[in-house]
Amino acid sequence: MMNEVLTEMETTIATVGPKLLGAIAVMVAGWLVAKLVAWGLRKAVDGLSIAKTINESAGMGAATLGENLGKAVYWVVILIALTSALGLLGMQSTIAPLTNMVDLFLAFLPNLVGAGLIFGIGYIFASIARRAVTSVLTVARLDSLLEKSGLAQITKIESLPNVIGLLVFVLILLPVSIASLDALKMEAISIPATKMLEGILYAIPNIFIAGIVLLIAAIVARFVGDSLKQLLPQFGVDEAVDKLGLLGENASENGLSGSIVIAKIASFLVILFGAIEAAHLLQFDTVSEVLTTVLEIGGSVIFGAIIIGFGIWIAGLVARAMLSTGEGTVDKVAKFVKWAIIVLAVSIGLRQMGLANEIIVMGFSLGLGAIAVAGAIAFGLGGREWAAKKLEEWKK
């Protein structure tokens, strides 16, 4: 009996022993390979400039990109070695799901490596192109030219070569990203992502043109504003605005004048025109419609304000003319006429703005009647002697 047990144990050891030793050897070899591959990958990845940037942004104490990728590859190699070792022990049915998963990963691995190579090579090329463009434009002293032309104050760009270099980098990296996603051959992920990147790529020309339109609008707005600030004071605009008191008593002390206000309004309108055209180029129809509506309303408001301002000026002129003809009652009539004209001008201005047309029509009628009555009273009080002389002349 004992001999049979010993014989059976010897048979089992003779059968399982080599398989067990083989499985152990596979696991040890897999562990060594995993360690070696993880170390090499960590060194290679952490030496890349993009990895250095990512590691710096992660902060001190955090695992580097190479370490994370090395750990991932380490466990993948261990998993492959484990499936091989269990297979040597005759546990195929137990590890069938694990084997299928490993087979799928190994089948996908060439696509992943290809996508990584495409993106890596493209990234290196884009980085080289960015540095080359930035260096050439810096040597060409593009920043100094921008400063001399006055565009630096308009665009608020600290370093134009860096901005252009970044644009070149993005323009190269976008098609590279599309190609790397196609190399993955994962339609559920690659197709939506590719369409999104293609949409961005196709929109870049319109974005570029829209940026040029906005830049030109900003340049024109500045030119128009500076020109108006120099020309309008020569035509007496500032003096007229000060006399009317439209900007308040302390406007000049605060550095505010009629020419400055008009120049700012004109600059704003020019930039608004540019923004409308840029929104149209970018196919932002809703934004374009909103800006167009703002422009239309703003034009009506500005024109109405001009009418009101002109009416106030006329009212002051008429009042001063009436005050020069006499004293006493004429003073009260002059004030009445002045405010009647102001009410009329405000009514017309508000109507131009499109505000409460019925009320404005009524105000216009009342103002016109008030002016007629005031004129009759003014003539009766201030022109009685002149009228008496004319009547005597006509009698003779």
C-alpha positions in Angstrom: 0.0 0.0 0.0 2.8 2.4 1.0 4.6 1.6 -2.2 1.6 2.5 -4.3 1.3 5.9 -2.5 5.0 6.6 -3.0 4.8 5.6 -6.6 1.8 7.9 -7.2 3.6 10.8 -5.6 6.7 10.2 -7.7 4.5 10.1 -10.8 2.8 13.4 -9.8 6.0 15.1 -9.0 7.5 13.8 -12.3 4.5 15.2 -14.2 3.9 18.5 -12.3 7.4 19.3 -11.3 8.8 20.3 -14.7 5.6 22.3 -15.4 5.9 24.1 -12.0 9.6 24.8 -12.5 8.8 26.1 -16.0 6.0 28.3 -14.6 8.4 29.7 -12.0 11.1 30.3 -14.6 8.5 32.1 -16.8 7.4 34.3 -13.9 11.0 35.2 -13.0 11.9 35.9 -16.6 8.8 38.0 -16.9 9.6 39.9 -13.8 13.1 40.7 -15.0 11.8 41.8 -18.4 9.1 43.9 -16.8 11.7 45.6 -14.6 14.0 46.2 -17.6 11.3 47.5 -19.9 9.8 49.8 -17.2 13.2 51.3 -16.4 14.1 51.9 -20.1 10.7 53.4 -20.8 10.9 55.7 -17.7 14.3 57.0 -18.8 13.3 57.5 -22.4 10.0 59.2 -21.6 11.2 61.5 -18.9 14.0 62.7 -21.2 11.4 64.2 -23.6 10.7 68.0 -23.4 6.9 67.4 -23.3 7.4 65.0 -20.4 9.5 67.5 -18.5 6.8 70.2 -19.0 4.1 67.8 -17.7 6.3 66.7 -14.7 6.9 70.4 -13.8 3.2 71.2 -13.9 2.5 68.1 -11.7 4.7 69.5 -8.9 7.3 68.1 -6.6 6.6 64.7 -5.1 4.3 63.6 -7.8 5.1 60.6 -10.0 6.6 61.5 -13.3 5.1 60.6 -16.6 7.8 58.1 -17.3 7.2 56.4 -13.9 3.5 56.1 -14.6 4.0 54.7 -18.1 6.7 52.4 -16.7 4.4 51.0 -14.0 1.6 50.4 -16.6 4.0 48.5 -18.9 5.5 46.6 -15.9 2.1 45.2 -15.0 1.2 44.4 -18.6 4.4 42.3 -18.9 3.7 40.6 -15.6 0.1 39.8 -16.8 1.5 38.3 -20.0 4.0 36.2 -18.0 1.3 35.1 -15.6 -1.0 33.8 -18.3 1.9 32.0 -19.9 2.8 30.4 -16.5 -0.7 29.4 -15.7 -1.0 27.9 -19.2 2.1 25.7 -18.5 0.3 24.4 -15.4 -2.6 23.3 -17.5 -5.1 25.9 -16.3 -6.3 27.0 -19.8 -10.0 26.9 -19.0 -9.5 29.0 -15.8 -7.4 31.7 -17.5 -9.4 31.8 -20.8 -11.0 35.2 -20.1 -7.6 36.6 -19.0 -6.0 35.1 -22.1 -8.6 36.7 -24.4 -8.1 40.1 -22.8 -4.3 39.8 -23.2 -4.8 38.7 -26.9 -7.0 41.7 -27.5 -4.5 44.1 -26.0 -1.6 42.6 -28.0 -3.7 42.9 -31.1 -4.3 46.6 -30.3 -0.7 47.3 -29.3 0.6 47.9 -32.8 -2.1 50.5 -33.4 -1.3 52.1 -30.1 2.4 52.2 -30.8 1.8 53.5 -34.3 -0.4 56.3 -33.0 2.1 57.2 -30.3 5.0 57.3 -32.9 2.9 59.5 -35.2 2.0 61.9 -32.4 5.5 61.9 -31.0 7.2 62.6 -34.3 4.6 65.2 -35.1 5.1 66.9 -31.7 8.9 67.0 -32.1 8.5 68.5 -35.6 6.0 71.0 -34.3 8.3 72.0 -31.4 11.2 72.5 -33.8 9.1 74.6 -36.2 7.8 76.7 -33.2 11.4 77.4 -32.0 12.6 78.1 -35.5 9.8 80.6 -36.2 10.1 82.2 -32.8 13.9 82.6 -33.2 13.7 84.0 -36.7 11.1 86.6 -35.8 13.0 87.5 -32.7 16.2 88.1 -34.7 14.1 90.2 -37.2 13.1 92.4 -34.2 9.4 92.0 -34.9 8.5 93.3 -31.4 10.4 96.6 -32.0 8.6 97.0 -35.3 5.3 96.3 -33.5 6.1 98.9 -30.9 7.1 101.5 -33.4 3.9 101.1 -35.4 1.8 101.5 -32.3 0.2 98.1 -32.7 1.6 96.8 -29.4 -0.7 99.1 -27.4 -3.7 98.0 -29.5 -3.1 94.3 -29.5 -1.7 94.1 -25.9 0.7 91.4 -27.1 3.9 91.2 -25.0 5.8 89.0 -27.5 4.5 88.6 -31.1 7.2 86.0 -32.1 6.0 83.7 -29.3 2.4 84.1 -30.4 3.2 83.3 -34.0 5.3 80.4 -33.0 2.5 79.0 -30.9 0.1 79.3 -33.9 2.6 77.4 -36.1 2.8 74.7 -33.4 -1.0 74.3 -33.2 -1.4 74.3 -37.0 1.1 71.4 -37.3 -0.1 69.5 -34.3 -3.8 69.5 -35.3 -3.4 67.3 -38.5 -0.9 65.2 -36.6 -3.5 64.5 -33.9 -6.0 63.6 -36.5 -3.6 61.1 -38.1 -2.7 59.6 -34.7 -6.4 59.1 -33.9 -6.9 57.4 -37.3 -4.0 55.1 -36.5 -5.8 53.8 -33.4 -8.6 52.4 -35.6 -11.1 52.8 -32.7 -14.1 54.3 -34.6 -16.1 55.0 -31.4 -13.4 57.3 -30.2 -11.5 58.4 -33.3 -14.4 59.4 -35.5 -16.0 62.0 -33.2 -12.6 63.3 -32.1 -11.4 63.5 -35.7 -14.5 65.4 -36.8 -14.0 67.8 -34.0 -10.4 68.4 -34.9 -11.2 68.7 -38.6 -13.8 71.3 -37.7 -11.2 73.3 -35.8 -8.7 72.9 -38.6 -11.3 74.1 -41.2 -12.2 77.0 -39.0 -8.7 78.3 -38.7 -8.7 80.3 -41.9 -11.9 82.1 -40.9 -10.5 82.6 -37.4 -7.3 84.1 -38.9 -9.3 86.4 -41.2 -11.6 87.4 -38.4 -8.5 88.3 -36.3 -7.1 90.4 -39.1 -10.5 92.2 -39.5 -10.6 92.9 -35.7 -7.0 94.1 -35.9 -7.7 96.4 -38.8 -10.8 97.7 -37.1 -8.8 98.4 -33.9 -6.1 100.3 -36.0 -8.8 102.3 -37.9 -10.6 103.0 -34.6 -7.5 104.4 -33.0 -6.7 106.5 -36.1 -10.2 107.9 -36.2 -10.3 108.6 -32.5 -6.9 110.4 -32.6 -7.9 112.4 -35.7 -11.2 113.5 -34.1 -9.4 114.5 -30.9 -7.2 116.8 -32.9 -9.7 118.2 -35.4 -12.9 118.7 -33.4 -11.3 121.3 -30.9 -10.3 123.4 -33.9 -13.9 123.6 -35.0 -15.0 124.8 -31.5 -16.7 121.6 -30.5 -15.2 121.6 -27.0 -16.3 125.2 -26.4 -19.8 124.6 -27.6 -20.2 121.5 -25.4 -18.8 123.4 -22.4 -21.3 126.3 -23.0 -24.2 123.9 -23.2 -23.0 122.1 -20.0 -23.7 118.7 -21.5 -20.8 117.1 -19.7 -21.2 118.8 -16.3 -19.3 121.6 -14.6 -16.2 119.6 -13.6 -15.8 117.8 -17.0 -12.6 119.8 -18.0 -11.1 119.1 -14.6 -11.6 115.4 -15.0 -9.9 115.5 -18.4 -13.2 115.1 -20.3 -14.3 117.1 -23.3 -16.7 116.9 -26.2 -14.0 115.9 -28.7 -12.9 113.1 -26.4 -16.4 111.7 -25.9 -17.1 111.9 -29.7 -13.8 110.3 -30.5 -14.5 107.4 -28.1 -18.0 106.9 -29.5 -16.6 106.9 -33.1 -13.9 104.4 -32.1 -16.4 102.1 -30.4 -18.6 102.2 -33.6 -15.7 101.3 -35.8 -14.7 98.3 -33.5 -18.4 97.3 -33.4 -18.4 97.2 -37.3 -15.3 95.0 -37.2 -16.8 92.7 -34.5 -20.0 92.3 -36.7 -17.9 91.3 -39.7 -15.7 89.0 -37.6 -18.8 87.2 -36.2 -20.2 86.8 -39.7 -16.9 85.3 -40.9 -16.9 82.8 -38.0 -20.6 82.0 -38.8 -21.7 83.2 -35.4 -25.1 84.3 -36.8 -26.7 84.9 -33.4 -23.8 87.1 -32.3 -23.8 88.9 -35.6 -27.5 89.6 -35.3 -27.2 90.8 -31.7 -24.3 93.2 -32.6 -26.2 94.4 -35.7 -29.2 95.2 -33.5 -26.9 97.0 -31.0 -25.5 99.0 -33.8 -28.9 100.0 -35.1 -30.2 101.0 -31.7 -26.9 102.8 -30.9 -27.1 104.7 -34.2 -30.7 105.8 -33.4 -29.7 106.8 -29.8 -26.7 108.8 -31.0 -28.6 110.6 -33.7 -31.4 111.3 -31.2 -28.8 112.7 -28.7 -27.3 114.9 -31.5 -30.8 116.3 -32.1 -31.4 116.9 -28.4 -27.9 118.6 -28.1 -28.6 120.8 -31.2 -32.0 121.7 -29.8 -30.4 122.7 -26.5 -27.9 124.9 -28.3 -30.7 126.5 -30.4 -32.7 127.1 -27.2 -29.9 128.9 -25.6 -29.2 131.0 -28.7 -32.9 132.1 -29.0 -33.1 132.8 -25.2 -30.0 135.0 -25.4 -31.4 136.9 -28.4 -34.6 137.5 -26.6 -32.9 138.7 -23.4 -31.0 141.3 -25.5 -34.3 143.0 -26.5 -35.4 144.0 -23.0 -35.7 143.2 -19.3 -38.3 142.3 -16.8 -41.1 140.2 -18.4 -38.9 139.4 -21.3 -36.6 137.4 -19.0 -39.4 135.1 -18.0 -40.6 134.7 -21.6 -37.1 133.9 -22.7 -36.8 131.1 -20.1 -40.2 129.8 -21.2 -39.2 129.8 -24.9 -35.9 128.2 -24.0 -37.5 125.3 -22.2 -40.2 125.0 -24.8 -37.6 124.5 -27.5 -35.7 122.0 -25.3 -38.9 120.0 -24.8 -39.5 120.0 -28.5 -35.9 118.9 -29.2 -36.1 116.2 -26.6 -39.4 115.0 -28.1 -37.9 114.8 -31.6 -34.8 113.1 -30.2 -36.7 110.5 -28.3 -38.9 109.8 -31.3 -35.7 109.2 -33.3 -34.6 106.8 -30.6 -38.0 105.0 -31.1 -39.2 105.6 -27.5 -42.9 106.1 -26.9 -44.0 107.6 -30.2 -47.5 108.6 -29.0 -46.2 110.5 -26.0 -43.5 112.2 -28.2 -46.1 113.3 -30.8 -48.2 114.9 -28.0 -45.2 116.6 -26.6 -44.3 117.9 -30.0 -47.7 119.4 -30.4 -47.7 121.0 -27.0 -44.2 122.3 -27.5 -45.1 123.8 -30.9 -48.2 125.5 -29.4 -46.1 126.8 -26.5 -43.6 128.3 -28.9 -46.3 130.0 -30.9 -47.9 131.5 -27.8 -44.5 132.5 -26.4 -43.6 134.2 -29.7 -46.8 136.1 -29.7 -46.3 137.2 -26.0 -42.7 138.1 -26.7 -43.6 140.2 -29.7 -46.4 141.9 -27.7 -44.1 142.7 -24.7 -40.8 143.5 -26.4 -42.0 144.9 -29.7 -44.9 147.2 -28.7 -43.0 150.5 -29.5 -41.7 149.1 -32.8 -45.3 148.0 -33.8 -46.7 151.5 -32.8 -44.2 153.3 -35.0 -45.0 151.0 -37.9 -48.7 151.6 -37.5 -48.2 155.4 -37.5 -46.1 155.1 -40.6 -48.7 153.0 -42.3 -51.5 155.6 -41.3 -49.5 158.4 -42.9 
